[in-house]
Amino acid sequence: MTNIHFATVGLFVFSVLTGCATITTGSMQQLTIQSEPTAAHCVMNRDGEKLIEVLGTPEDVSIQRGINTITLVCRKAGYKDTAGV
């Protein structure tokens, strides 16, 4: 099985933001979820609660900002699941 490699444009930036950033930049964060290969199914969770489900990458999403860690898991048939924080 081959690994899925995913990149989230803006996810790194989002992960280093604190609650204080909400005051100056709004309460929502725009992200693009991409993977190689494309058409992966991805789920984004925070504190065990599903934030976003992407049925096929790439896709633009909008999530509520927060200070807790977000986990992204991507799956595609014939490939190993890939997870990132």
PyMOL commands that set and color helices and strands:
alter all, ss='L'
color gray80, all
select helices_A, chain A and resi 11-15+21-25
alter helices_A, ss='H'
color red, helices_A
select strands_A, chain A and resi 2-3+5-9+28-36+41-46+49-54+59-64+70-75+79-80+82-84
alter strands_A, ss='S'
color yellow, strands_A
deselect
rebuild
show_as cartoon
